[in-house]
């Protein structure tokens, strides 16, 4: 039998307030809520088939390197690819202007 009672809380624990983030996450779990919060994209929009194919190609080419950490700026090859992609649209940038970060 489990008893959870506030009488057993320490003074410090009894002063704690509910997490606002936790309360927001509870609300967005409702099916009638469309969340515009960061980090909660609609999974149906994920290009999973394309990503699976790209991951297979990368791992087949050089899996040890693909799973390793890289420099803070990001992989030089990817940064150069982005420079060329920008140049195709007549946008000028230097390698020092391109930084790869995690996130969206």
Buried (B, 14 or more C-beta within 10 A) or exposed (E): EEEEEEEEEEEEEEEEEEEEEEEEEEEEEEEEEEBEEEEEEEEEEEEEEEEEEEEEEEEEEEEEEBEEEEEEBBEEEEBEEBBEEBEEEEEEEEEEEBEBEEEE
